[in-house]
Amino acid sequence: MAEVPSVSIALPAHNERDIIEKSLDRLLSLRESVDFPWDFEIIVVDDGSSDETAMLVQNFIRGGEKVRLISHPKNLGRGAAVRTAMAEFHGRVLVVLDSDLSYSPEVVGALAKPILEGLADLTLASPYSDGGEVINVPLHRASISRLGNFVLRDSFAARRPTSTSIVRGYSKKLTESLSLTATGKELNLEVLYKTELLGFTILDVPATLRWPESRVQKSRGSTFRGVFSLAPVAKSHLLFQFSSRPGMLFGGPFIVSALIFLYGSFTLAASFVGKVLVGAESALRVTFLEGAVTVYISSLALVAALILAVLFYVVAQGKQYFEEMFVLQSRIFYSLKSQSE
């Protein structure tokens, strides 16, 4: 392996003693693959495991394999593990995989090649793109994943068929340009959002997601617990969607409030005109007295619509200010870093 590898493969791992050795063996087999002509390193980011994961990886290292181990003193979250890999990899391209290789080792080449050829800065393993596939994933988990990616598809400048997968390829320039804060699974969305802001090229790569049988067995008997365990992830994804597209949060309530106000106003106007046509005295006063409830509800709807419009404007302006400042600061930081090197 060359001193500076073309590809760095990162495996975030937390309590993976049952699978980590098999995963490393499968990845090391890429050396014999004619479809993978690049030199590579493997980085295992042990995210505060309480089992023998780190020890088993050390055994690989003592056996002479080109594997690096980086350990967190405690469990910080999958996003934190990915950020550690971004800061520590040596290659021209970083490819992050699931520790159980739910996407086979061959996806490394599919994700790395477009970046090495200068066609993309970020590549996404996408089972929901044309040519992608989902195999051996329990129905409830597959359904939740499809629904989540469907809901999130409009959260970005370009529609993405898959936005939540951790399995991605990153160029060195991209990782040096990104300033990230998330430590959990929401990092996947933060990366996409900020990569678009900085104008880097993103490519969806059709891939096959195939759960190993051990993961399927583990999920059996815990269907409801597994669904509820995804609640924090769903919450963070919804919050991201609302912050990236505030119109989705304020638009619906604003439209409902505006429609209620318009309907009430039309009803009152029709009642007033009817009374005028029949020659009723004090038609306007009678209309308001008879339609007191309608007046009250319409007034509340108007106030609500105005408040929502103002809130949307404030949030949209804040979002625009954040995006402009993020892009400016990122460019300044990257420029200063390039000059120092």
C-alpha positions as CSV (number, residue, x, y, z in Angstrom):
1,M,0.0,0.0,0.0
2,A,1.3,3.4,-0.9
3,E,2.2,5.9,1.9
4,V,-0.6,8.2,0.7
5,P,-3.5,6.0,-0.4
6,S,-6.0,6.9,-3.1
7,V,-8.9,5.8,-1.0
8,S,-9.6,5.7,2.7
9,I,-12.4,3.4,3.9
10,A,-13.9,4.3,7.2
11,L,-16.0,2.0,9.4
12,P,-17.8,3.8,12.4
13,A,-18.3,1.0,14.9
14,H,-20.0,0.7,18.3
15,N,-20.1,-2.7,20.0
16,E,-19.5,-4.6,16.8
17,R,-17.5,-7.5,18.2
18,D,-19.6,-10.1,16.4
19,I,-19.1,-8.7,12.9
20,I,-16.0,-6.4,12.8
21,E,-13.5,-9.1,11.9
22,K,-15.6,-10.5,9.1
23,S,-16.2,-6.9,7.8
24,L,-12.5,-6.2,7.8
25,D,-11.7,-9.5,6.0
26,R,-14.3,-8.6,3.3
27,L,-12.8,-5.2,2.8
28,L,-9.2,-6.4,2.6
29,S,-10.3,-8.8,-0.2
30,L,-10.6,-5.7,-2.4
31,R,-6.8,-6.0,-2.9
32,E,-7.5,-9.0,-5.1
33,S,-10.3,-7.4,-7.1
34,V,-9.5,-6.4,-10.6
35,D,-12.4,-3.9,-10.4
36,F,-10.6,-2.0,-7.6
37,P,-7.2,-0.8,-8.9
38,W,-6.6,1.8,-6.2
39,D,-4.5,1.5,-3.0
40,F,-6.4,2.0,0.1
41,E,-6.4,2.2,3.9
42,I,-9.1,1.1,6.4
43,I,-9.9,3.3,9.4
44,V,-12.1,1.9,12.2
45,V,-13.6,4.6,14.4
46,D,-14.5,2.8,17.6
47,D,-17.2,5.0,19.1
48,G,-16.8,4.2,22.7
49,S,-17.5,0.5,22.5
50,S,-18.0,-1.4,25.8
51,D,-17.2,-4.8,24.2
52,E,-14.1,-6.2,22.5
53,T,-14.4,-4.3,19.2
54,A,-11.2,-2.3,19.7
55,M,-9.2,-5.4,20.8
56,L,-10.3,-7.3,17.7
57,V,-9.3,-4.5,15.5
58,Q,-5.9,-4.3,17.3
59,N,-5.4,-7.9,16.5
60,F,-5.7,-7.1,12.8
61,I,-3.1,-4.3,13.2
62,R,-0.7,-6.6,15.0
63,G,-1.2,-9.1,12.2
64,G,0.4,-6.6,9.8
65,E,-2.8,-5.5,8.1
66,K,-3.0,-1.9,7.0
67,V,-5.8,-1.0,9.4
68,R,-6.0,2.0,11.6
69,L,-7.9,2.3,14.9
70,I,-9.2,5.6,16.3
71,S,-11.1,5.3,19.5
72,H,-13.5,7.7,21.2
73,P,-13.3,7.6,25.0
74,K,-17.1,7.4,25.1
75,N,-20.0,6.9,22.7
76,L,-20.4,10.3,20.9
77,G,-22.8,9.2,18.1
78,R,-22.5,8.0,14.5
79,G,-22.1,11.5,13.2
80,A,-19.2,12.2,15.5
81,A,-17.5,9.0,14.3
82,V,-17.9,10.2,10.7
83,R,-16.5,13.6,11.5
84,T,-13.5,11.9,13.2
85,A,-12.9,9.9,10.0
86,M,-13.1,13.2,8.0
87,A,-10.4,14.8,10.1
88,E,-8.1,11.8,10.2
89,F,-8.1,10.1,6.7
90,H,-5.0,10.2,4.5
91,G,-6.5,9.4,1.1
92,R,-7.7,11.5,-1.8
93,V,-11.2,10.1,-1.2
94,L,-12.9,9.0,2.0
95,V,-15.6,6.3,1.7
96,V,-17.8,5.8,4.8
97,L,-19.5,2.4,5.2
98,D,-21.8,0.7,7.7
99,S,-19.8,-1.6,9.9
100,D,-21.9,-4.6,8.9
101,L,-21.3,-3.9,5.2
102,S,-25.0,-3.7,4.4
103,Y,-23.7,-2.3,1.1
104,S,-21.1,-4.7,-0.2
105,P,-17.4,-3.8,-0.5
106,E,-17.8,-3.3,-4.2
107,V,-19.7,-0.1,-3.5
108,V,-16.4,1.5,-2.4
109,G,-15.2,1.6,-6.0
110,A,-18.6,2.9,-7.3
111,L,-18.4,5.8,-4.8
112,A,-14.7,6.5,-5.1
113,K,-14.3,6.4,-8.9
114,P,-16.4,9.6,-9.8
115,I,-14.5,11.6,-7.2
116,L,-11.1,10.3,-8.4
117,E,-12.1,11.2,-11.9
118,G,-13.1,14.7,-10.9
119,L,-16.8,14.2,-11.7
120,A,-18.1,14.7,-8.2
121,D,-17.2,15.9,-4.7
122,L,-19.8,13.9,-2.8
123,T,-21.2,10.5,-3.9
124,L,-24.3,8.9,-2.3
125,A,-25.1,5.2,-2.2
126,S,-28.7,5.3,-3.3
127,P,-30.9,2.1,-3.2
128,Y,-33.9,4.3,-4.3
129,S,-32.3,5.5,-7.5
130,D,-33.0,3.7,-10.8
131,G,-30.8,0.6,-10.7
132,G,-30.7,0.6,-6.9
133,E,-32.2,-2.2,-4.8
134,V,-33.3,-3.1,-1.3
135,I,-32.9,-6.8,-0.3
136,N,-33.6,-8.7,2.9
137,V,-34.6,-5.6,4.9
138,P,-37.6,-6.1,7.2
139,L,-40.8,-4.6,5.8
140,H,-41.3,-2.1,8.6
141,R,-37.8,-0.8,8.4
142,A,-37.8,-0.6,4.6
143,S,-41.1,1.2,4.7
144,I,-39.9,3.8,7.3
145,S,-36.8,4.4,5.3
146,R,-38.6,4.9,2.0
147,L,-41.2,7.2,3.7
148,G,-38.4,9.3,5.4
149,N,-36.4,9.7,2.2
150,F,-39.6,10.6,0.3
151,V,-40.5,13.3,2.8
152,L,-37.0,14.7,2.8
153,R,-36.7,14.7,-1.0
154,D,-37.7,18.4,-1.2
155,S,-35.5,19.6,1.6
156,F,-32.6,20.3,-0.7
157,A,-31.9,22.4,-3.8
158,A,-32.0,19.2,-6.0
159,R,-34.3,16.3,-5.3
160,R,-32.4,13.4,-3.9
161,P,-33.9,9.8,-4.0
162,T,-31.8,8.9,-0.9
163,S,-30.6,11.4,1.6
164,T,-30.3,9.5,4.9
165,S,-27.7,6.9,4.1
166,I,-24.3,7.1,5.9
167,V,-22.6,5.3,3.0
168,R,-20.9,8.0,0.9
169,G,-17.8,9.1,-0.8
170,Y,-16.1,12.5,0.0
171,S,-13.4,14.3,-1.8
172,K,-10.5,15.7,0.3
173,K,-11.4,19.3,-0.7
174,L,-15.0,18.8,0.4
175,T,-14.1,17.5,3.9
176,E,-11.6,20.4,4.3
177,S,-14.3,22.9,3.4
178,L,-17.2,21.6,5.5
179,S,-17.8,22.9,9.0
180,L,-20.1,20.4,10.7
181,T,-21.8,20.4,14.1
182,A,-24.1,17.3,14.2
183,T,-23.0,14.2,16.1
184,G,-25.9,11.9,15.3
185,K,-27.6,10.5,12.2
186,E,-28.7,14.1,11.3
187,L,-25.1,14.6,10.1
188,N,-26.1,13.0,6.8
189,L,-28.6,15.8,6.2
190,E,-26.3,18.5,7.4
191,V,-23.6,17.3,5.0
192,L,-26.0,17.4,2.0
193,Y,-27.3,20.9,2.9
194,K,-23.9,22.5,3.4
195,T,-22.4,20.7,0.4
196,E,-25.1,22.3,-1.8
197,L,-24.5,25.7,-0.2
198,L,-20.8,25.6,-1.1
199,G,-21.6,24.6,-4.7
200,F,-19.9,21.2,-4.7
201,T,-21.0,18.5,-7.1
202,I,-23.2,15.7,-5.7
203,L,-23.8,12.4,-7.5
204,D,-26.3,9.7,-6.6
205,V,-24.9,6.3,-7.2
206,P,-27.3,3.3,-7.6
207,A,-26.5,0.7,-5.0
208,T,-27.9,-2.4,-3.4
209,L,-28.8,-2.3,0.3
210,R,-28.7,-5.9,1.6
211,W,-29.1,-6.6,5.3
212,P,-26.9,-9.5,6.5
213,E,-28.9,-12.3,8.1
214,S,-27.4,-11.5,11.5
215,R,-29.0,-8.0,11.4
216,V,-32.3,-9.4,10.3
217,Q,-32.3,-11.9,13.2
218,K,-31.5,-9.1,15.6
219,S,-34.4,-7.0,14.4
220,R,-36.9,-9.8,14.8
221,G,-39.0,-9.8,17.9
222,S,-38.3,-6.1,18.5
223,T,-40.5,-4.6,15.7
224,F,-42.3,-2.1,17.9
225,R,-39.2,-1.2,20.0
226,G,-37.3,-0.7,16.8
227,V,-39.9,1.6,15.4
228,F,-40.0,3.7,18.6
229,S,-36.2,3.8,18.7
230,L,-36.4,5.7,15.4
231,A,-38.5,8.5,17.0
232,P,-35.5,10.7,17.9
233,V,-34.2,10.3,14.3
234,A,-37.6,11.2,12.8
235,K,-37.8,14.3,15.1
236,S,-34.3,15.5,14.1
237,H,-35.1,15.0,10.4
238,L,-38.4,16.9,10.7
239,L,-36.7,19.8,12.5
240,F,-34.1,19.8,9.7
241,Q,-36.7,19.9,7.1
242,F,-38.5,22.8,8.7
243,S,-35.3,24.8,9.1
244,S,-34.1,24.2,5.6
245,R,-37.6,24.8,4.1
246,P,-39.4,27.1,6.5
247,G,-42.3,27.5,4.0
248,M,-43.2,23.9,4.7
249,L,-43.7,24.8,8.4
250,F,-45.6,28.1,8.0
251,G,-47.2,27.6,4.5
252,G,-49.9,25.1,5.5
253,P,-51.2,27.0,8.6
254,F,-51.0,30.3,6.7
255,I,-53.1,29.0,3.9
256,V,-55.7,27.5,6.3
257,S,-55.9,30.8,8.2
258,A,-56.2,32.8,5.0
259,L,-58.9,30.6,3.7
260,I,-60.9,30.8,6.9
261,F,-60.7,34.6,6.8
262,L,-61.7,34.8,3.2
263,Y,-64.6,32.4,3.7
264,G,-65.9,34.3,6.7
265,S,-65.5,37.7,4.9
266,F,-67.4,36.3,1.9
267,T,-70.2,35.0,4.1
268,L,-70.6,38.3,5.9
269,A,-70.5,40.2,2.6
270,A,-73.2,38.0,1.1
271,S,-75.3,38.4,4.2
272,F,-74.9,42.2,4.0
273,V,-75.8,42.4,0.3
274,G,-78.9,40.2,0.9
275,K,-80.2,42.5,3.6
276,V,-79.6,45.6,1.5
277,L,-81.5,44.1,-1.4
278,V,-84.6,43.4,0.8
279,G,-84.4,47.0,2.2
280,A,-83.5,46.1,5.8
281,E,-82.6,49.0,8.1
282,S,-79.1,49.2,9.5
283,A,-78.1,46.3,7.3
284,L,-74.4,46.5,8.3
285,R,-75.1,46.5,12.0
286,V,-77.6,43.6,11.8
287,T,-75.1,41.6,9.7
288,F,-72.4,42.0,12.3
289,L,-74.8,41.2,15.2
290,E,-76.1,38.1,13.5
291,G,-72.7,37.0,12.3
292,A,-70.8,37.8,15.6
293,V,-69.3,34.3,15.7
294,T,-68.2,34.5,12.1
295,V,-66.7,38.0,12.7
296,Y,-64.8,36.7,15.7
297,I,-63.4,33.6,13.9
298,S,-62.5,35.6,10.8
299,S,-60.7,38.2,12.8
300,L,-58.7,35.5,14.7
301,A,-57.9,33.9,11.3
302,L,-56.7,37.2,9.9
303,V,-54.4,37.8,12.9
304,A,-53.0,34.3,12.7
305,A,-52.3,34.7,9.0
306,L,-50.5,38.0,9.6
307,I,-48.4,36.5,12.5
308,L,-47.5,33.5,10.4
309,A,-46.5,35.7,7.5
310,V,-44.3,37.8,9.7
311,L,-42.7,34.8,11.3
312,F,-42.0,33.2,7.9
313,Y,-40.3,36.4,6.8
314,V,-38.1,36.6,9.9
315,V,-37.2,32.9,9.7
316,A,-36.5,33.1,5.9
317,Q,-34.3,36.2,6.4
318,G,-32.4,34.4,9.2
319,K,-31.9,31.4,7.0
320,Q,-30.6,33.5,4.2
321,Y,-28.2,35.4,6.5
322,F,-26.9,32.1,7.9
323,E,-26.3,30.6,4.4
324,E,-24.5,33.7,3.2
325,M,-22.3,33.8,6.4
326,F,-21.6,30.1,6.2
327,V,-20.4,30.3,2.6
328,L,-18.3,33.3,3.2
329,Q,-16.6,31.9,6.3
330,S,-16.0,28.6,4.6
331,R,-14.3,30.2,1.7
332,I,-12.2,32.4,3.9
333,F,-11.2,29.4,6.1
334,Y,-10.3,27.2,3.1
335,S,-8.3,30.1,1.5
336,L,-6.3,30.6,4.7
337,K,-5.7,26.9,5.1
338,S,-4.4,26.6,1.5
339,Q,-2.1,29.5,2.0
340,S,-0.7,28.1,5.2
341,E,0.1,24.8,3.5
